[in-house]
Amino acid sequence: MRAATESARRRTVASLELGVLLALVGGFLDAYSFIHLGGVFANAQTGNVVLFGVEAAQGHWGSAVRHLPPIVAFAIGVTVAETLRRPRMAAVVRSPARAALVLEILVLVAAGFLSSVVPADALVVVIAFVASVQVSSFRKLLDWPYNTTMTTGNLRSAAQALYVAVADRDAGSARKARSFAVIIVSFLTGGFLGGLLTLRLGAHAIWICAVVLLLALGLFVIDVRRNILDLRRRTSRRRR
């Protein structure tokens, strides 16, 4: 059973299917935060760092300080994700990736319930935390590093792979370009759906992300069951 779980973990964590679902969530959360939380992109912290510098340079320290909590929340999320990957913690939770998904789901569900009673700045902090847990827990698409909450690096990887595929007629680069194109389109689709559903559902649209992450969690369960069946078949053949 444990061997099957380990095999499923390796297969699912870097799968294209999981990458698609996570990219959908990444794009959705950016659209949600921009529309519902006053023009903020809570996934990436570059904007908050720049805006803190700009406001501080103008002497607007009250406005500048508002950009610090999401940055701190992002750092805390990274710390949590890394803690889940530590050998001692991994021995307890067994699958850090699945634990990260469960944590994301719980936080997003709670955010949907609390959205009517907590200020927008607090929700930005929550989304920054969730985004950092996700980006720190899921770093590889098949054989390549990628990002599920931001798309700039993915665009660079896709363009670079496409160039090599065309210039050198390299099949591996063509596969990489196709895979990253799928992730980019998924992120775009998440942004579109996030914008559309946030306008219609308001604060509770964030629950859609929790549903998508439940589907992502289901991929691990499906793979574990497949691996158990394969293991039983191989054992049965050996006995014969």
N, C-alpha and C positions, 0 to 999 in steps of 0.2 A: 504493500500500500504506500509506504513512504517513498519507494523508488518511483512509483507511478506519479506521485505528487511532485517530486523533484523534476521529472521529465516534463510534465505539463507546465511547470513554472518556467522552465527554460524555453519551451516552445511558445508559450502565450505572451510572455513579457515583451518579446521583440517582434511579435507578429504584426503583419500589415493590418489585419482585422482590428486588433486592439488599437493600433495607431490611428485608424480611421475614427473610432469612437472617441478616443481622447482628444483628437484634433477638433472633432465636432464640439466637444465640451469647451475646449479652449477658445474657439471662435464665438461660441454662444455666450460665454461669460464676458468676453470683451464687449460684445454688442449690448448685453444686459447692463453692464456697469456704465457704458457710455450713455445709454438712453435713460436708464432709471436712476442713476446715481450722479447725474449732473455733468456729463461730458468727461468722464474719467475712464482711462484704460487701466484696469486694476491688475491685469495679468503681468505686464512688463513694468519694471521699476525704473527704466531709463528716464521716462518722462517725469517721474516724481523726483529723481535726483536732479535733473536739469531745472525743474521748476523751483525746487528748494534753493538752488544756487541763484536763480534769477531773482526770486523774491528776497533772498538774503542780501544780494547786491544792491537792491533798491531800498533796503532798510525795512522791508515789510516782514518783520519777524513773526508776527501773528499768523500771516498767511503762509510763511515758509514752514513753520512748525507743523502745519496741517499735513504736509507731505511726508513727514517722518514716520507716523504709525504704519502705513502700508509697507514701507521699507523694512521696518522692524519686524512686522508680521511675516513678510517674505523670508527674512533671515530665520525666524523661528520655525517656519514651515520646513526650510531646508534642514534645520537641526533635527526636527522630528523625523523626517524621511531618512536622514543618515543614522539616527538612533535605531530605527526599525531594521536597518541593514547590519547593525553590529552583531557579531557572532552570538553573544549572550542573549540579545533580544530576539534574534532570528531563531534561536533554539526554542524560544517560548511561542512566538507567533507563527513559526514555520515558514510562512510566505509573506515577506515584507511587502511585496507588491499588492497582494490581496488585502493586507492590513491597511495599506495606504488608500486603496479604493474604498474600503469600508469607512475609514475616517473621513474621506471626502464626502461620501454619501451622507453620513450623519451630520456633518457640518452644514452642507447645503440644505438638507431638510430643515434643520433648525433655523437657518437663515431665512427660509421662506416663511416660517411661522413668526419669526421675530421682526420681519421687515416693516411691519406696521407700527412697531413700538420703539425701534432703535433708529438712531440717525443714520443718514446716508454714509457719513464718514466711517461709522462702525462697520457697515456692510462692505465698504471698500477694503477694510482691514481683513474681514473674513474671506473675501474673494482672493485677496493677495496671499493669504495663508494657504488656501486650497490650491491655488495655482502653483505655489512653490513646492508643496507636497507632491503634486502631480509631475512637475517638470524634473524634480529631483529623483523620483522613483522610477520614471520611465524615460530612459535616455537613449535607447537603441532601437532603430527600425531595421529589422533583419540583421544586417552586418554593419550598419552605419549609425553614427550618432545623429540625433535629430531633436527637435523641440516640439512639444504638443501644445504649448500655450502662446508661442510667438512664431511668426512665419518668415522673418527676414533670413535667418540662417538656412531654413529649408529651401527658400527661393535660390539662395546662392548655391546650395548643394545640387539642386535640380538643374540649374543653368550650367554649372560646371560639368556635371555628369552628361548632360545632353551634348555639350561641346565635344567631350572626349568620345562619346558614342558615335557622333557624326564624323569627326576628324580622323579617328583611329579605327572606326568600325568595330568598336569594342562592345561585345554582348553584355558583359557585366555592367558597364556604365549605362547601357540602354535600360537594363533592368532597374538600376538605381534611379535613373531619371524618371521612369514610369512610376516607381514606388513613391518618390517624393512628390510627383505631380498629383498622385492620389491623395496624399496627406494635405497638400496645399488646397486642393479642391474641397476636401473635407472641412478644413478650417474656414474656407470661404462660405461653404454651405452652413456651417455652424453660425457664422456671423449673420448670414441672411435669416436663418430661422430664429436666431436670438433676437434680432431686430424686430421681425414680424410678430413673434409670440410675446415679446415684452410689451409691445404697443397694445396688444390685445388682452394679455393676462395681467400685466403690471408686475408687481413684486413677486407674485407666485410663479412666474415663468421660470424662476431659478430651479424649481422642482423638476423641470424637464431634464436638466443636467444630471440630477440624481437618478432619474430613470435610465438615462444613457449609460451612466456609470454602473448601474445594476446589470445592464446588458454586458458591459465589459467584464464585470465580475463573473457573469455566467460563462464567459469564454474559458475561464480557468476550470470551472466545474465540468464543462463538456470535455475538455482535454483530459482531466483526471479520469473521468469515466471511460474515455476511449483507451487510455493507457492501461487501466485496470483490465478491460476486456482483452486487449492485446496480450497482456501478461498472462492472463488465464488461458488464452489460446495457445501461447507458446509452452506453458506448463503442461497443458493437456497433450500437446504433440510429443513432448519429451517422454511422458509417461507411456505413450503408445509405443 
